[in-house]
Amino acid sequence: MTTYEQDYVAADLWPTLNVLDNNGFAAYNIPESSALDGRVLKLRLDTAGEVSVWFSGGGAVELREGSATTVHQASIKEVDAGLFLVHFVRADDDMAAVVMLLDLTASVATVVRSSIVSGPAKGGLFAEEDVDGGTFDGTSAERHQRTADLVGRRIQYVYGPDNAYEHIYLHENAYAWQCLAGAEKGLADVDRARVWKIRADIYLLTWQEKVVPCDGVVILNFRAGAYQSTGRIWGYDTDAGTTNAIAMGARAVFLNHTAHDPATWTA
């Protein structure tokens, strides 16, 4: 008789967010960048209006939003030439986080604002996302567009020697994941996920989990010789009663691609 190590794990027994923070999600991350130090970028966002972003050095980011000015400590990475991923938890509200994808070459930006709200996840909370497109300095550049390019792909992400996950992109709004090694080994779920095409073979992926109140925002670089992801997962730890942002960086391994052909559905 076959003996199984573990059965299906009830949602209330899943590890909380801070447990994941101790399991090496950034072993293969790319380094921080100082290339934006001293730069001021003026964004015109489609929903939020004008935002001025000053990179004063050492990861400090000053935002001017309307009449309000705030300073935040950010992670800044150049994920491709002239393409920067900036993320931070707001210094004025630790229940809110921001990710900015800034393409200086195309003068276009995508901003993801995340917040913890009442919802179906553990503790009755949920990570909500608002995604806004925009341009720099009033240019008329085309916004980053949602895409179905990843649908059907099955990809393994290795975050460290003992931490790996598998993703299957089911359709434009959902993906399935399972933990192959690490604190969540044996756990799996299907969650909301959306993908934007940024450049050839470079994508922005966001997801919102149902069980742990968190969301993830990462850049996927599937160019030959790269095949990596970098970004963060952020949310609320229901044991500690605080939010936490976990840096993520992985080597990506393409497993296969499944294409469904409706012509095969009939006899």
N, C-alpha and C positions, 0 to 999 in steps of 0.2 A: 504494500500500500504506500502511495506517495505521501510524504509529510511536507506540508507547506510551512515556510517560516512565519508568515503572518497572513491574517485574513484581511478583508476590507477594513480600513481604519475609519471609524466614525469621525465626522468633521470636528467635533469638540475635543478630539484627541490629537489633532494635527499640531505640529510644532508652531509656536508663535514666531513672529517676524524676527525678534532678536536672536532666536536660536540659529536662524540661517546666517546671521552676521558673523558667526564664529566658524563658518565652514568654507572659507576660501573661495569666494565668488570672484575675486579679482586677481588671481594668480597670473592670468594671461591678459591682463588689461594693458592698454596702451598708456604711455606717460602723459602727465599733465603738460599743457602748452602755455607758454608765456607770449605767444605771437600776437595776442590782442592787447597786451599791456599798453596803456596810454591811449587806446582807441576809444572814440565815442561813436556809437552807432545810433542813428535815429530811425526807429521802426514805425511804420504806419500799418497797424494791424486792422484787419477787416472788421473785427467786432470790438476790440478794446481801444481802438484809436491810437494816438501817438504815444510812444514810449521811447525815452532816451536811455541808452545803456552805456555807462562809462566803466571801462575796465582799468581800474587804478593800480593794479599790480598785486601779486601774491594771491590771486584768486578772488580778490575783493571786486564786487560788482555793485555799482550804484545805479538804481533805477529811479527815473523820474516819470511818474504816471500821473498825469494831470497836475494838480498842485502839490502832490505828495512826493517826497524823496526818501528812499530807504536804501540801506547798504546791506549786502548779503555776502556770505562766504560761499564760493562756488567751486565746482570742479569744471575745468575747461580743457577740452581735448580737441585736437585737430584730427578728425577722422579720415579726411582726405584733403588734398591740396585746396586750401581756401574754404574748407567746410568744417565748421566748429560745432561741437555739442557742449552746451553749457547747462549744468543743472545745480540746483540749490534748494534747500528748505528755507522758506521765508523767515528772516530774522524777526519780523514783526508779527508772525503768526505761524507757530510750528505745526499747525494742522493744515498747512498749505505748502505745496512745493511747485517749482517751476522748472521746465526744461525748454531751452531755446536751441533750435537748430538753425544756425546762421550760415548761409551760403554767400560768402563775399564775392564769389565769382559771378553768380547770377543775380545778386542783389535781392535775394528772396529769403524769407524766414518762415519757419513754422514753430509756434509756441504752444506747449502743452501745460495747462494749469491743472494741478491735481489738488483735491481737497478730501477730507474725511467727513462723511455725512452719514446720517441714519440709513441703514440698509440691511441686506439679508446675511451679511457675513458674521463671523464670530464676534460676540459682544454687541450685535445689532448695528454694526458699522460697515461702511463700504467706501472704497476709494472711487471718487467721481472724477471724470476728466472733461476738460473743455479744451478743444483744439482750435487754434486760430492761425490763419495764414496772414502774410503781409509782405511788405517790401521795405527796402532801405531808401531813405531820402526822397520819397515820393516817386520812385521809378515805377514803371508799369510792367514789371517782370511777371511772368506767369507763375502762379502759385504751385507748390508741390501738390501732386495729384494722388488721390486714392488709387490703389491698383489691386488687381487679382493675380499678379505675376507669381506669387508664392503658393497659390492654391494647388494642392496635390503634392507639394514637396515634403519630404521627410528628412529632417536634419538633426544631427546630434551636436549638442553644445557641451564642450568640456571646459569647466571653469577652473579646475585645479586637478591635481593628481587623484583626488578622492571625491570629486564633485562633478556629476554629469547629468544632463537632461536630454530628453528627446522631444522634438516638436513635430507635429503633423498639422499643416495648415489646411483646414477643412473647406472653408469658403471665405468670402471677403470679410466676414464678421466674426469668425470663430476659429480657434485652434485647439488641438488636444496636446497635452503634455504629460510626460511621466518622468519621475526622478529615477535615474539608473544607479546613482551613487551619491551619498551625502545624507544630510539630516532628514530629507524627505523621501529616502529610498522606499520604493513600494507604493508611493502615493501617485495619483494621477487624477486629471480632471479635464473638462472642456470649459474654456472661458472665452469671454468676449475678446477679440483681437482685431486690430485694424492696421493696415499697411499703406504707407505712402512711398511712391517712387521718387527718390531724390536725384540720383544720377544713374547712369548705366550700371547695373548690378549693385547699386547701393540703395538701401531701403530704411525707412523709419518704421519700427514696429512698436505699437503700444498694446498693452493688455490690462484687463481688470479682473482680479480674482474674486471668486464667489465665497470661498471659505475664509482665507486670511484677508483682512481688510487692507489690501495693498494694490498698487499698480506697477507696471514695468514700462520703461521707455528705453529702447536701445536702437542703435544704428547697426544694421547688418551689412557687412561689406563682403559680397560674394565674388569679388574680382579674383582672377587667377593670381595666386601667390599671396593673397590676403586671407580670405575666408575666415572672418572673425566677427565678433559682436562686441560692442562696448556701450555702456549706459548705466542705468541704475534701476533698482526696485525700491519703492518707498511706500510706507503705510504706517499702520498703527499696531503696536504690540499690546495685545489685550491683557497680558500679565503685568507688564511694567507700567501701562497706562501712559505711554509716550509714543511719539512718532520716531521713525528711524529711516534713514536713507542708506542703502547698501550699494556700494560700487560694484559693477559687474563687468567682467571681461572674459570672453571665451574664445577658444579655437572651435571653429565650426567644421563639421564633417558631413558632407552630402551623402545621404544613404540611398534614396531613390525618389522617383517621381511617379505618381499615379494619375492617369488621365481617365476620366469616366466618359465613355462613349454612349450616348443615348441610343445609338443604332443597335446596341447589343441588348437593349431592354425588352425587345419583342422577340417572340419565337420566329 
